[in-house]
Amino acid sequence: METQLLTTFATVARLGSFSAAAVELGYTQAAVSQQIAALETDLKVQLLNRRPVTPTEAGARLLEHAAPILLRLDAARADVARLTQAPAATLTVGLTPLAAVTSAIATALVTLRQEMPRLDVTVQVAPRTETATAVARGDLDLALIDGLAAPNDSLTPFPPLAAIGVAESEISAVLPPGHPLATRESVRLTDLADARWIEAVAIAPLPDIRRLAGMDGFRPALHYKGTDTLTLIALATAGHGLTLLPKTALPESVTAVAVTIPPLAHRVELIHGTLSKTSPAAVLAAMLT
């Protein structure tokens, strides 16, 4: 069954006229009649009553199939046309581990790739300083970085980079079940200085925690050099040491208590250098901010 014949049949049935279908399709009336006859010969059944022009029972059944088939064909043509018309482009995005979990980057990239079908996207996950350095050098088009900070304080270590806050959330200390502090609504960070801690350089580095607490302590009982947040949570809940994570990154089953003093936030920032207004990076930055 040729799609051209199916299109002609659907048009005649919709308009109820061979001559009107010929005008709309740009054929002669004789050509339309020949195409309908060819389709009926192919299917070995009459599809249209001629006077008046209405679908037969078989024609009505074929129309039920024709509409979605022709719609899919139109969608395929549009998709191919969009692909061939859109210029090829590349985008390299940097993420720190928790930024990947607590931001809308995955959804934004889906939308961006729908708008730019030929876009080649690379996502790189690395610690904050390494990621920011890559943006400053031009190895990354832009990045989302995260970290502990006083509310509204910037995380960006390189002033020439543009830094835009895109999210802030509460901080919680992750505890093993049955921990003495588990029943409390909140704790002071300084009260945890003598506890056992996990040094997770890529996710929750202890130097940041000491700086924000304004005191020494917070000694590591275990060093975690990975970037997987769920692994860090599992280590903390198993009793290997405490860690600080944003509340939004914690499963409901995890035992955790809010850290309220000093005021702290988990901050996510978008950082980038100079961007062309029409570049994929600029479009993505606009989506995220």
N, C-alpha and C positions, 0 to 999 in steps of 0.2 A: 504494500500500500504506500504510494508516494505521498509525501507531505504536501506537495503542491495540490494534488487532487483533494486531499482532506481539507485543506484550507478553502478551496473553491466550494466544496460541498457545504462546509460550515457557514460560509458567507451567503450562499444562496438560501440556505435554511433560515438564517437569521433575518435576511431581507425579504424573503418570500417572493423573490423575483430573479429570474435569470438575467434580465436586462440591467436591473439595478446592481447586481453582483458584478456584471461585466464592467460597468462604469467604475465601481469602487476598486476593482482589481486591475483595471487597465487592459482588459481583454475585449475581444469581440464577443457578441452574444453567442455566435456559433462555437467559438473556442470554449466558452463556459459549458455549453451543452455537450460538446465532445468530451470534456473532462469529467462531467458527471456520468456520462454514458460509460466512459472507461472505468470509473470507480465501481459502477454497478456491475460491469462485466467481470471485473477482478473479484468482487465479493459474491457474484452470482445471485444478486438479490436487488429488487427495486428499492431505492432509498428515498425517492421523492415522488409524490403525486404531482402531476403536471398542472392540473386545473381544478382548484387553485394549487399553487406551489406550497406544499406542506410535507413534512417528513412522514414517511410510512412508519410502521412499528419498528422495522429494522433500522430505518434512518434515525429514529429517535434514540434507539439504543446506541447507534454509532456516535451520535452527538454527545452522549454521556462520556464516551471515551475520548472524543476529539478535543473537547475543551481543555482538559488537563495536559493532553499530549502537545497541543499547540502552544499552551502557556509555557510548558517546559522548554519547548524549542525557542520561543521568544526570549526566555531567560538565558538560555545557552548562547544565543546570538549576542545578547547584550553583554554577557560576561566575557565572551571572547573579544568583543569589540573594546570593552573597557581594558582588558589585559593588553591588547596590542596598542592601544592609544596611550596608556599610562607609561611614563618613562620609568626605566629601572632605577632603583635607588637602594641605598644601604643605610642601616641604622644600627649603631652599637651602643647598647645601654648598659650601664653599670649599676649594680645593686649591692648593698650590704645585706647580710643574711636576714635581719629582722625587717628591713625595708621591703624585702620581697614578700614577707608574710603580712605586714600591717599596712600596706598601701594598695591602691587600686591599679597598680601597674599592669597586671595581667589582663584586666578588662579593657583598659585603655589601649593596649597593644592589639587586642582583637578588633576594636573599632578602627584603629589606624590602618590595619592591614586590609580591612574591608574598603577603606577609602583609597588605599594604595596597593592594589593587588600584586604588583611586581616588587614590592618592598622586601628586601633581604634583611632580616633582623637577627642580631646576635645579642644575647644577654650574658653578662659576665658577673659572677658573684664573688666578692672579695671583701676584706676588712675595710674600714672607713678610710684610713690614711692612704692605703694602696689605691682605693677607688678614686678618691679626690685627686691624687697625684696623676692618675691616668686621664682624668678629665682635663686637668691643667696642661698636660702635655699634648692633648688632642687625640689620645688613643681611644677615648670614649667620647661620643657626641654629647651625652649628658648622663647623669646618674641620680639615683635616689640613695641617700645615705641616712643612717639613723644613729641614735645614741642617747645617753642620759644627759640631761641638761637642766639648768634652772629654767623655769617657764619663759619662753620667748627668747632665750639665748641661742645664738647661732652655733652650729657645729663645724662650720667650714673653716679648715685650717689655712686656706689660700684666699686672701682678700680679693685678688683680681677676678675670682669666679663669682658669678651671680648665684645667690643662695636664696631660695624661697621656701618658707615653711609650708608644708602641705598637710601635716597632721601632728597632733600631740595627744598623748594618752597617759593615764595614771600608771604608776610604777608599783609592782608588787614583789615582795620577797617570796621565792618559791621554797617551800618547806617539805620535809618528809611527813607523811601522816603520823599523827601523834606527837608532833613537836610541841614543846611547852608554849610556844607563841601562837599556835594554830587557832586558838579560840579567841584571840584578840582581834579587834576591828582594824587596828593600825599600830604601827611601831615607828620609833625614831630610828633613823639610819645609824646614829652613833651608838645605839644600844646593841647593834649587831657587830660591832667592830671586833669583838673577841671570838666570834663564832668561826666555825670552819667554812671556808668559801671555795668555790670553783673558779679558777682563773680561765675564763673563756675569752681569749684575746679578740676573736673575730665577732663576738656577740655582746658580751657584757664584761669588758676589761676592768680589772680591779683598780688600776691607776685612776680611771675615771671616777670610780666609787669613792676612793680615798679623797680625791680632790673635792668632790661635792660634799663629802662628810666633813671636810676640813680637819682631818686627823689621820694618824697612822692606824695600823691594824689591818683587818680584812685580809688575813694571811691565807694563802691557798693551801687546801688539803689535797687538791687534784687539779691537774692542768688538762684542759680540753682544747685541742687545737683544730677542731672541726668547725663547720659552718651550719650544721643541721640543728635547728632549734629544738626539735622533738627529742633528739639525743641528749641535749643539755638538760631539758626538763626531766627526762628519765633519770639522769645522773643525780639531779638535785632531790627528786622525790625518793630515790633509793638511799639517801642519806650520805652521799659523798661530799656534800657541802651546799651552802646556800648560793643563790644567784638572784639577780634582779632582772625582771623582764616586764614588758608592758602587759597590762591586764588583758588587752585585746588579743594577745598572742597565746593566752593560756586556755587549754581545754577546761570545761567546767569541773571536771573530776579532780583537777590538780589542787592541792592544798597550798594556799598562798595568803599573804596578809599585806595590806596596803602600806606603803611607806609614805608618811605624810610630812615628816619633819626631817631635814629641811624640805621646802617645797621642791619637788622634782617632777620631771615629765620625760616621757620617751618621745623624742622629736624625730620626725622624718622631714628631710629637706631635699628639694630638687636643686641640683647644682649643674651649671653649664658655663661655657665660655660664650663667645659671640656666635649667634645663630642667624642664618639666613631666614627671612620671614616665611618663606615657602618650603623650607627644608622639612623632612620628616621629623627631625628633632624638635624644631620649633612648633610643629603641629602637636606633637606628643606633649611638649611642655605646656602648651595652652590647655590641653585636655586635663592634665594633672593639677593645674593651678587654678 
